[in-house]
Amino acid sequence: MGTIFDYLDWRGDIPFAQVPLNPVDALILSTLAYVHFQDLVPQRPGPGVPLAQAAQAFLSLPESSTEDRVRCDNDRKLLRALMDAPRFSGLTLTFHQDIFSPQRETQFAALAIRVSQAETFLAFRGTDSTLVGWKEDFNMSFLDSVPGLQAGLVFLTAWGAHSPGPVILGGHSKGGNLAVYAAALASPTVRDRVKAVYNNDGPGFTKKVLTAPGYLELIPRIHSFVPQSSVVGMLLEHEDPYTVIKSRQLGIFQHDPYSWEVQGGGFLVVDQVTQGSRKLDQTVKTWLDALTPTDREVFLDGLYQALAGTQARSLDDLAQPKNLYTVFQGLTRLDEGTRTSIARTLGLLAKSAAGVLLDDDS
């Protein structure tokens, strides 16, 4: 057993023409979307650049200047490994889109990767560490669509107009959610060309999306994977089945794609998610069911207002003591109605958690 790095050592010399794209390849290409390739990969659909060339250009930049352009150090390690793997090094990267707007509460990025002359993989980035990215995630709990989801649909539509060939979509975390949404809501002519969608521990959707004809038609082509202690991938609702895989990490850290265990061209599969994952899933669903969409919106907007008052851009910034104090001050400055709503919402969360634990003990 190994990780995606071991997979690249084992099978990195086998061309896609000999062995077609598999779930591990899809995870690798989905993870590649976390790298900020601006100025290195064309922003418009077109010929593009070889992956090895883009990776070399990125790694040649001073590391201090790219700290905010990767999610973690393993992203750089992945670029080096892909450069040395003939299976991936010659793939073409193009149509790199990156949108970040605090005003619209939007964090979106995607990348087109030509796997062959005919077939393209569209990789959608998951949530980064910015507060804007996390706020957009939370907005999904009360909105059928958010700007990032619409951006994903526009991205797929634009690529479909440019390239007539088959397309595969994929993403990790929110990126998986974006990939499913784009394919489900695309026009029938574009959706018919979607061979598969790979959703790697991505959250679900509201009931309105799950009952859309395009989503129901797409279900047989959706391949969803979650680690055994999944948190993110169990959020909201899913109609498509998912495969549970083994991770080398514990708890919420299993969300890290670099920790997923690989076996051949697939993942090491286990029977079901852990009891802790099921409890958390039940707790969150019970909590959300007790809140109206307006309740959720007031709670999240009030909390975000307090967080944004710190001028912190990321979760790491927020953890600084001075910012934590500013958050507390910001909460006290909210109007009484919002403070009451936040207190009530947190109380319902505690009640939901207690109810799940009591049911489990009975």
N, C-alpha and C positions, 0 to 999 in steps of 0.2 A: 504494500500500500504506500501511497505517497501523496504529494500535493501537485498543483499545476506545474510547479517547477520541475518535479520529477517526471511528470508527463512530457514536458518539453525535452528532457534528456532522453526519455525512452522513445518518443515518437516524433520528435521535432524534425526528423529528416525525411518523413513520409509525405509526399505531396498530396494536396487535396484531390488531384486528379486520380490518385490511386485509392485513397480512403476518404470518403466524403465527410463533411463537417459533422461533428458529434457534440453531445452536451458539454464535454470538457472544452472543446474548441470554442463553443458559444460562451462559456463562462470567461475564458481568456479574453475574447474579443469584447465582451461586455465590460470587463474590468479595465481594458485599455481606454475606455471612454472617460475614465477619471483623470487622465493626463490632459492638461491644458495645452493643446497644440496650436494655439493662435500664432499667426505669422509663420508657421512651419508647414501647415496643411491648407490647401485652398478652401476658402469659405463658400465657394459656389460649386455646384455639380460640374464635374469636368474630368480631365485626365488624371489629376492627382499626382501623388509622389509615392515611391516605394516605402513600405513601413521601415525598412532598415535605414533609409536616408532620413526620414523624419525622426526616428529614434536617435540616430547619431547626432543630428542637429540639436535635439533637445538635451542630450547628455553632455554636449560640448559647452552648453551654457554654464556659467558659474552656479554652483549649487545654491548659493545664497540668493540668487535671483529667481530660483524655481521652487522655493519652499512652499509657496502658495499655489503652485501649478501641479502638485501631486497630492494625493490623499494621504499617502504614507510612504515610507522609504521603500517598501516592497514594489511600489509602482515603478521606481527607477530600476530595481532588480529585474522586473518583468521586461522592461524595454531592452535591457542588455541580453536577456535570455531569448527574446524574440528576434533580435538581430542575428543571433547565432543559430537560429532554427530555420533551416531552408523551407519548412512547411509554411512559415509565417513571414519570413524576411522580405519576400518578393510581393506580398499582398499590397494593393494600392489603397492609400488613404486619400479621401477627398471629402468635400462638402462638410467641413467642420463648422458647426454652429455653437455659439456660446452666448447665452443671454443671462444677464444678472441685473435685476431691477428691484431695489428695496421699495420703490414707490408702488410697483405692481405686485410686490411680494412674489417674485419669480426668480427661480434658479433653474436653468435648463441648459443642457448641452447634448449634442449628438454628433455622430461621425459615420460616414459611409465607408465601408471597407469592401473592396472588390475581391471576392474569393476566387473568381474565375472571370473569363470574358463575359459570361452571361449572368452570373449569380453575384448578388451583393448582400452583405450583412450590415444592417443598420444598428449601431450600438448607441444606447441611450444612457447617459450618466445618471447615477443615483444621487442621493442627497450628499452634499459636502458638509463641512463643519460650520458653515455660515448660519447665523440666526435666520436670515431670509429663507434659506433652504429648508430649515426645520419648520418655520412658520407655514410655508407652502404645504409641507407634508400634513401638518395639523389641519389646515384648511380643507383637506380632502375628507375630513370626518363629517363635515356638514355641507359641502358643496359637491354637486354632481361633476363639476369640471372646474379646473383652476387654470391660470394662464400657461403653466408648464405643460399641462395635458394638451391644450390647444396648440401650443408650439410643436409638440410631438406630432400631432395630426398634420399640421402644415408642413413639417419636415418630410414626412412620408409621402404626402401628396406631391410635393415639389420633386422628390426623387422619382416618384412614379411617372411624372410627366417627362422627366429627363431620360430615364432608362427603362426600356420595355421589358427587361428580363425579370426572372423570378427574384424574390427578395426574402431574406430571413431577418427577423427582428429579435433583439435581445437587450437585456439590461440587468443590472444588479440593484437590489433595494428599490428605491423609487424608479430607477431606470427600467426595471422589469414591469412596473405598473404603467409607465409611459408607453412601453412597447406594446403591451396588450391593448391599451386604450386606443392608440393610433391605428392598429390593425383592425380593431373592432368597429371603429367609427369611420374608417376610410370608405371611399366610394366603392361600390361593388366591383368595378373594373380593377381598382387597385388591390382590394382585399383578395380577389381571386388569384392574384399573383403572389400572395404571401404563402410561402411553403411551410413556415413554422415560426412560432414565437417562443423564445426562451425567457422565462420569468424566474430569476434567481433570488429567492427570498424577498420578493416584492410584496407590498401590502395589497389588499383587495380594493373593492369599490363599493359605492352606494348601490342600493337595490335598483335604482333607475338604470344604471349602466349595465348591471347584471341581467336585466330583462330586455336589453336592446337586441333587436334581431341580428345585427352584425356580430355581437358578442356570442350569442348562442350558436351562430353558424361557425364561429372561429374555434369553439371549445376543443374539437378534436385535434386542432393544430397547435394548441397551447401546451407547452412542456414546463411545468412549475416544479421547482426544487426548493426545499427548505431544510436547514440543519435540524438535528433532533431537539435542540432547545430553542427553536425559533421564537422570536418575539415579533420582529417587523413583518415577517411573512404571514403571520397569523392575524394581523390587524385587519379590521373591516371584514367584508364578506367575499367569499370565493365560490364559484360554481364549478370551476375546472378542478380535476383531481391533482394532487401534488405528490411528489416522490420525496421521502424523507432520507436524508443522507447523513453520514457520520462526519463530525468535525473534530479537529485536534484541540479546539478551544473549549472553554466552559461558559455556560450561560449566554448572556447577550453578546459576548465576544465571538460566538460562533457565526455571527453575521458576517465576519471577515471572510471573503472568498478565498484568501490565501490559506485558510485553515481547513478547507474542505478536502476530504480524503478521496483520492482518485484510484480507480481500479481499471486498468486497460483504457478503453475509450469512453468509460463512464465513471460514475461515482460509486463509492462503497455505500450500499443502501441498507437502512435499518427499517424495522417494522413500523414504528410510529414515533411521533414526537414524545418528549418526556412528560411526566405528570406535571412538572412545573410549568412547562409551556402551555399545556391544556388549561391549567388553573389561571394563568395570566390571561389567556385568550378569553376564558369565560368571564373573568373579572372585568376586562375592558368592554366586552360586548354588553354585559349587564349594566355597566356604568353608562355607556353611550345610549342604550335603549331607554334609560331613565331621563335622558336630556333631550329637549327639543333642539332642532337645528339652531334656533335663536340662542338658546342657553349655551350651546357649544361656541357659537360665534362670539358672544359677549365674554365668555370665559377666556377664550384664546386671544381675542383682541386686547383685553385688559392686561393679561399676563405679558403679551408681546410688547405692549406700550411701556410696561415697567422695565422689561429687558432692554428695549431699544433706547431707553433713557440713559443707559450706561455708555453709549457710543461704542460698545463692543461689537465687533463684526463676526466673531466666531465663538464657539463654545469654550475654547481655550481662553480667550480673552475674558469671557464671562466668569471664569473660575477665580480670577484674581480678587483678593479680599476687598479692594476698593470698589469693584464693580458689584460684588454681592451686597455691600452696604447700600449702594445706589439703587439696586433692585428693591431692597426693603423700603427705602425712602419713596421710590416710585409707586409701590403698592399702597402706601399710606396716603398718597396724593390723589389716588383715583377717587371718583365720586362715590358716594355711599352706595348707590344702586349697584355699581360694578363690583365694589368690594363685597357686598352681600352675595352677589351672584357667584363670585369666585369662591367664597367660603362655602356656599351651598353645594357647588359643583365638587369641591374637594371632599366635602362631607359625604356626598353620594358615592364618590370613589371609595372612600373608607368603608362605607356600608356595603358596597358591592363586593369588596375584597373579603370582608368579614363573612358575608353570606356564602361565598364560595368555599371558604375554609370550614364553616359550620356544616355545609352540605357534604363536604368531603369526609368530615369526622363522623357523621351520623351513619 
